[in-house]
Amino acid sequence: MPSPFPGMNPDLEHPDLWSEVHNRLVVALANIALLGLNYRKLAARLQP
């Protein structure tokens, strides 16, 4: 029987292997966004 989800590999997307990926990805993206905001605020304060 073909996979009901074409393009997805259930062996690679097993929950035991990927249980924390979404959480870690969201935290990493939030940290990157926060760094960008902090640099903008610092640059705004340093401008004459």
Secondary structure, 3 states (H helix, E strand, C coil): CCCCCCCCCCCCCCHHHHCCHHHHHHHHHHHHHHHHHHHHHHHHHHCC
